[in-house]
Amino acid sequence: MFADGALGSRGALLKKPYADAHNHLGIQTTTPEEMNNLADFCLKHGYQLNTHAIGDSSNAILLNLYEKAFAANQDHRWRIEHAQVVDPKDFELFRKYNVFPSVQPTHAISDMRWAENRLGKDRMKGAYAYQSILKETGIITIGTDFPFDRLNPFLTIFAATQRKNTDNQPSGGFRLEDGLSLMDCLRGMTIWAAIASFQEKYSGTLEKGKEANLILLEHPLNSGGSFRENFSMLTVIKGEIVYRID
């Protein structure tokens, strides 16, 4: 489900007007009635509802809407895709209603040039706030937003941990206090992503009885220094070698 549009085009639904468009709050793309109807449908049929929400208003609307899922089933695992701008006072609702935040770290790097112009300085405290949300939830799901952004997982890791682009800018990282550790980033891309999609019994970790999905990298993973491209020398999917450099 889509709750709003993108921040760059001022389509993300905000609680207060855009800092650079004082009479504009963004766009709510799905009516409250339609949201409620779809949520009821998903509850009735056992579907997992995942909703695109970027602005702080749309995130608040969804977090409160998802309360009905929590009341019906505490292990519902409904997700908010992007959770890009969240009012800090709403962080706790992710935990309270067991809502899974699903984020794309490269968005922080692509948006950093103009995000503060759209939001103003004060609202930046809740923007791309992955570490802050993780502290509340104990879990965060990480993806790429492909095909709208690049699929390269090493860009995702670098953006999540260093909060820099491939030119290593900004030098101190973009709001680095909300960056993730390397291990939390990898968990978000593997086991936490599996849990968020009900796949943890057969995917997400290398354990006996699970699918053997793994790669052997050219370079060790690290979360420091400058960006360095990496490559898989060996790729195994469900125990079958599908790619190898001899």
C-alpha positions as CSV (number, residue, x, y, z in Angstrom):
1,M,0.0,0.0,0.0
2,F,1.2,3.6,-0.7
3,A,0.5,6.2,2.0
4,D,2.3,9.1,0.3
5,G,4.8,10.3,-2.3
6,A,8.5,11.0,-2.2
7,L,10.3,13.7,-0.2
8,G,12.3,15.1,-3.1
9,S,9.2,16.0,-5.1
10,R,7.5,17.2,-1.9
11,G,5.0,14.4,-2.1
12,A,5.9,12.9,1.4
13,L,3.1,13.7,3.8
14,L,4.3,15.9,6.7
15,K,2.7,17.0,9.9
16,K,3.8,20.6,9.3
17,P,4.4,22.4,6.0
18,Y,7.6,22.0,4.0
19,A,10.4,24.3,5.0
20,D,10.7,25.4,1.4
21,A,7.0,25.3,0.5
22,H,5.2,26.9,3.4
23,N,1.6,26.1,2.3
24,H,2.3,22.5,1.3
25,L,2.0,19.4,3.5
26,G,2.6,16.8,0.8
27,I,0.2,14.2,-0.7
28,Q,-1.7,11.4,1.0
29,T,-2.1,8.9,-1.9
30,T,-4.5,6.5,-0.2
31,T,-7.6,7.7,1.8
32,P,-8.0,6.7,5.4
33,E,-11.1,4.7,4.4
34,E,-9.1,2.8,1.8
35,M,-6.3,2.1,4.3
36,N,-8.7,0.8,6.9
37,N,-10.5,-1.4,4.3
38,L,-7.2,-2.9,3.1
39,A,-6.0,-3.4,6.7
40,D,-9.2,-5.3,7.5
41,F,-8.9,-7.4,4.3
42,C,-5.3,-8.4,5.3
43,L,-6.3,-9.3,8.8
44,K,-9.2,-11.4,7.6
45,H,-7.1,-13.3,5.1
46,G,-3.8,-13.5,7.0
47,Y,-1.9,-11.2,4.7
48,Q,1.1,-9.2,5.7
49,L,0.6,-5.5,5.0
50,N,3.6,-3.5,3.9
51,T,3.1,0.2,3.3
52,H,5.2,2.9,1.6
53,A,5.4,5.8,4.1
54,I,8.0,8.5,3.9
55,G,6.7,11.6,5.7
56,D,6.3,12.0,9.5
57,S,2.5,12.3,9.1
58,S,2.1,9.2,6.9
59,N,4.3,7.2,9.3
60,A,2.2,8.4,12.3
61,I,-1.0,7.5,10.5
62,L,0.3,4.0,9.6
63,L,1.7,3.3,13.0
64,N,-1.7,4.0,14.6
65,L,-3.5,2.1,11.9
66,Y,-1.3,-1.0,12.6
67,E,-2.5,-1.0,16.2
68,K,-5.5,-3.1,15.0
69,A,-3.1,-5.7,13.6
70,F,-1.3,-5.9,17.0
71,A,-4.6,-6.2,18.8
72,A,-5.5,-9.2,16.5
73,N,-2.1,-10.8,16.4
74,Q,1.0,-9.6,18.1
75,D,3.2,-11.4,15.6
76,H,1.7,-9.8,12.6
77,R,5.0,-8.4,11.2
78,W,3.4,-5.7,9.2
79,R,6.0,-3.4,7.8
80,I,6.5,0.3,7.0
81,E,8.7,0.7,3.9
82,H,11.1,3.6,4.1
83,A,10.2,5.1,7.5
84,Q,12.2,7.9,6.2
85,V,11.0,10.9,8.3
86,V,9.5,9.9,11.6
87,D,8.5,12.3,14.5
88,P,10.8,11.2,17.3
89,K,7.8,11.0,19.7
90,D,6.4,8.3,17.4
91,F,9.6,6.0,17.5
92,E,8.1,4.1,20.4
93,L,5.0,3.1,18.4
94,F,7.2,0.8,16.3
95,R,7.9,-1.2,19.4
96,K,4.5,-0.8,21.0
97,Y,2.6,-2.2,18.0
98,N,5.4,-4.6,16.8
99,V,5.8,-2.8,13.5
100,F,8.8,-3.6,11.4
101,P,10.8,-0.6,9.9
102,S,12.1,-1.4,6.5
103,V,14.8,1.1,5.4
104,Q,17.1,1.8,2.5
105,P,20.4,3.4,3.7
106,T,21.4,4.7,0.3
107,H,18.4,7.1,0.4
108,A,20.0,9.0,3.2
109,I,23.1,9.6,1.0
110,S,21.2,10.5,-2.2
111,D,18.9,12.9,-0.2
112,M,21.4,14.6,2.0
113,R,22.0,17.4,-0.5
114,W,18.5,18.8,-0.1
115,A,16.7,17.0,2.8
116,E,17.2,19.9,5.3
117,N,15.9,22.3,2.7
118,R,12.7,20.3,2.6
119,L,12.4,19.6,6.3
120,G,14.2,22.3,8.2
121,K,16.8,21.7,10.8
122,D,14.6,20.6,13.6
123,R,12.8,17.8,11.7
124,M,16.1,16.3,10.6
125,K,16.3,14.7,14.1
126,G,13.8,12.1,12.9
127,A,15.0,11.8,9.3
128,Y,16.9,8.7,8.2
129,A,17.2,7.9,11.9
130,Y,18.1,4.2,11.6
131,Q,20.1,3.9,14.9
132,S,17.4,5.8,16.8
133,I,14.6,3.5,15.5
134,L,16.8,0.4,16.0
135,K,17.2,1.4,19.7
136,E,13.4,1.4,20.1
137,T,12.6,-1.8,18.1
138,G,15.7,-4.0,18.5
139,I,15.3,-4.9,14.8
140,I,15.5,-3.1,11.5
141,T,15.1,-4.5,7.9
142,I,17.5,-3.2,5.3
143,G,17.1,-3.2,1.5
144,T,18.0,-1.2,-1.6
145,D,14.7,-0.1,-3.1
146,F,15.7,-1.6,-6.4
147,P,14.9,-0.8,-9.2
148,F,14.5,2.8,-8.0
149,D,18.0,2.7,-6.5
150,R,21.1,0.6,-7.2
151,L,21.1,-3.1,-6.1
152,N,24.8,-3.1,-5.0
153,P,24.9,-4.3,-1.4
154,F,28.3,-2.8,-0.7
155,L,26.8,0.7,-1.4
156,T,24.1,-0.2,1.1
157,I,26.7,-1.3,3.8
158,F,28.9,1.8,3.3
159,A,25.9,4.2,3.4
160,A,24.5,2.5,6.5
161,T,27.7,2.5,8.5
162,Q,29.7,5.5,7.3
163,R,26.8,7.6,6.0
164,K,28.9,8.7,3.0
165,N,28.7,8.5,-0.7
166,T,31.3,6.7,-2.9
167,D,33.3,10.0,-3.0
168,N,33.6,9.7,0.8
169,Q,31.5,12.8,1.3
170,P,30.6,14.3,3.6
171,S,33.9,13.8,5.4
172,G,32.3,13.4,8.8
173,G,29.3,11.4,7.6
174,F,25.7,12.6,7.1
175,R,24.1,12.6,10.6
176,L,26.5,9.8,11.5
177,E,24.9,9.5,15.0
178,D,22.2,7.5,13.2
179,G,24.5,5.2,11.4
180,L,24.5,1.5,12.1
181,S,27.3,-0.8,13.2
182,L,28.6,-3.3,10.6
183,M,27.0,-6.2,12.4
184,D,23.6,-4.5,12.8
185,C,23.7,-3.6,9.1
186,L,24.5,-7.2,8.2
187,R,21.7,-8.5,10.5
188,G,19.3,-6.1,8.8
189,M,20.2,-7.5,5.4
190,T,20.1,-11.1,6.5
191,I,18.4,-12.6,9.6
192,W,16.3,-9.5,10.5
193,A,15.1,-9.3,6.8
194,A,14.2,-13.0,7.0
195,I,12.2,-12.5,10.2
196,A,10.4,-9.6,8.7
197,S,9.2,-11.8,5.9
198,F,8.5,-15.0,7.9
199,Q,11.5,-16.7,6.3
200,E,13.7,-17.2,9.4
201,K,13.1,-20.9,9.6
202,Y,15.0,-21.5,6.3
203,S,16.9,-18.4,5.5
204,G,18.8,-15.5,7.1
205,T,21.6,-17.4,8.8
206,L,23.9,-20.3,8.0
207,E,22.6,-23.1,10.1
208,K,21.9,-26.8,9.7
209,G,18.5,-27.3,8.1
210,K,18.4,-23.9,6.5
211,E,19.1,-23.0,2.8
212,A,22.8,-22.7,2.2
213,N,22.9,-19.2,0.6
214,L,26.4,-17.7,0.9
215,I,29.1,-15.8,-0.9
216,L,32.9,-15.8,-0.6
217,L,34.1,-12.2,-1.0
218,E,37.2,-10.8,-2.7
219,H,37.9,-8.5,0.3
220,P,36.9,-8.7,4.0
221,L,33.9,-6.6,4.9
222,N,34.7,-3.6,7.0
223,S,32.9,-0.4,8.1
224,G,35.8,2.0,8.1
225,G,37.9,3.9,5.7
226,S,37.0,4.8,2.1
227,F,34.5,3.0,-0.1
228,R,36.0,0.0,-1.9
229,E,34.1,-2.1,-4.4
230,N,33.8,-5.7,-3.6
231,F,33.0,-8.9,-5.5
232,S,31.8,-12.4,-5.0
233,M,34.4,-15.0,-5.9
234,L,31.9,-17.8,-5.1
235,T,28.1,-17.7,-4.9
236,V,26.1,-20.5,-3.5
237,I,22.2,-20.6,-3.6
238,K,20.4,-23.3,-1.8
239,G,23.6,-25.3,-1.6
240,E,24.3,-25.1,-5.3
241,I,27.3,-23.2,-6.7
242,V,25.9,-20.8,-9.2
243,Y,29.0,-18.7,-9.8
244,R,32.7,-19.2,-9.3
245,I,36.0,-17.6,-10.2
246,D,38.6,-20.3,-10.5
